[in-house]
Amino acid sequence: MRRVHVTVRGEVQGVGYRYTLRMIAREAGASGWVRNRRDGSVEAEVEGTPAEVDEVLAWMAEGPPGSHVESATVTDAATTGERGFEVLPTQ
């Protein structure tokens, strides 16, 4: 299993990024969470098999229609065994 922490910057708020990411992650079989940050970025943690995580990361680099991803910073994180993928409140 692999878990990553991701910060995405660009035009990624107000375009359905979080809710589409939740759908993509669930379809891929990955777990974790996503939330908006007050600085305009989107933050997420994604956990699953390396293939599941890679599938979600590939989508995150593009985002939904109407978004413009300028950068995505990915760092490894400790796995938690979390189940499900949720949208959390802005922080």
C-alpha positions in Angstrom: 0.0 0.0 0.0 1.0 3.6 -0.6 -0.2 6.9 0.8 0.6 10.3 -0.5 -0.1 13.9 0.6 -0.8 16.2 -2.3 -1.2 20.0 -2.6 -2.6 21.2 -5.9 -2.3 24.9 -6.9 -3.9 26.8 -9.7 -7.6 27.4 -10.5 -8.8 24.5 -8.5 -11.5 25.9 -6.3 -15.1 26.5 -7.4 -14.8 24.1 -10.4 -15.9 20.8 -8.8 -12.4 19.6 -8.2 -13.0 18.1 -4.7 -16.2 16.3 -5.5 -14.9 15.0 -8.9 -11.7 13.8 -7.1 -13.8 11.9 -4.6 -15.6 10.1 -7.4 -12.4 9.3 -9.3 -10.7 8.0 -6.1 -13.7 5.8 -5.2 -13.8 4.4 -8.7 -10.1 3.7 -8.6 -10.5 1.9 -5.2 -8.4 4.5 -3.3 -9.2 5.9 0.1 -8.3 9.2 1.8 -9.7 12.8 1.9 -9.6 16.1 0.1 -10.3 19.7 1.2 -9.9 23.3 0.0 -7.3 25.4 1.7 -7.9 29.1 2.5 -4.8 30.0 0.3 -6.8 28.8 -2.8 -5.1 25.4 -3.1 -6.6 21.9 -2.7 -5.0 19.4 -0.3 -5.5 15.7 -0.3 -4.2 12.4 1.0 -4.7 9.3 -1.2 -4.0 5.7 -0.1 -4.2 2.5 -2.1 -2.2 0.2 -4.2 0.6 1.9 -6.1 -1.6 1.6 -9.3 -4.6 3.1 -7.6 -2.6 6.0 -6.2 -1.0 6.6 -9.6 -4.4 6.6 -11.3 -5.7 9.3 -8.9 -2.5 11.3 -9.2 -2.7 11.3 -13.0 -6.3 12.8 -12.7 -5.2 15.3 -10.1 -2.6 16.7 -12.4 -5.3 17.5 -15.0 -8.3 18.2 -12.8 -11.9 18.6 -14.0 -13.0 20.7 -17.0 -12.9 24.4 -16.0 -9.9 23.9 -13.7 -6.3 24.9 -14.4 -3.7 22.9 -12.4 -0.4 24.9 -12.2 1.4 22.5 -9.9 0.9 19.5 -7.7 3.3 18.7 -4.9 3.3 15.0 -3.9 5.0 13.7 -0.8 4.9 10.2 0.7 2.9 9.7 3.9 2.5 6.9 6.4 -0.3 4.5 5.5 -3.3 4.4 7.8 -5.6 1.7 6.5 -8.3 4.3 6.1 -11.4 3.2 4.2 -13.5 5.4 1.9 -12.8 8.8 0.4 -14.3 11.9 1.9 -14.5 15.7 1.3 -13.5 17.5 4.4 -14.2 21.1 5.5 -11.9 23.9 4.3 -8.9 24.5 6.5 
